[in-house]
Amino acid sequence: MDKRKVIEAYRRGFLTPQECAQVLGIEGPHLKRMLEDFPLDPRRAASLENQPASGLR
């Protein structure tokens, strides 16, 4: 299953954090980091791709 769809289902309230982590096959703390990596709005992801790479870890 596409991770983006699972995360979207979680953000819409269809899955609990535990269910989301279980479907993705990850631990709870990893879920929090993964959610930070997936922007809320797909249009935001496109704009982030056009940003300069300065300041990245």
N, C-alpha and C positions, 0 to 999 in steps of 0.2 A: 504494500500500500504506500502511496505517496506521502512522505512526511509532511508536506505542506497541507495536504487535506486533513491529516490527523490533527495538526496544530490548529488549523482553522476550525475544526469541529470542537476542539477544546476551548478556543477563544469565544465561540458562539454559545458555549455552555452545554454542549451535548455530551462531553466527557469530563470526568473529574481529573484532577492532576495525576492521581494514581493510575487511572485507566489510560490516560494519554501516555504516560511513561511506559506502562505495560505493553501497549500496542506498538510503541516505538522500540521496545526492547532495551530501555535504558533505566537508570536509577533516578530517583527524584531530584537530587542536586544537579545532575546532568541536564534534566529537563529544563530547569531554570535558565541555565546557560544557553541551551538550544533555543529557547523562546526569545532570548535577547538577540540571537543571530537571524531570526526570521522577522522581517518588518511587518507591521500591521497592515500597511497598504501596499499592494504590489507596485503601484506607481512610484512609491517612495524608493523601492529597491532599484528601479531604473535610474532615478536621480542620484542615488548613492554610488552607482557604478561609474558615473561621470565625474565623481569627486577625485581630486588629486590624492595620491597614496601617502602623503605626508601625515604624520601623526599616528600611523598604524603601529601596533605592537608587533 
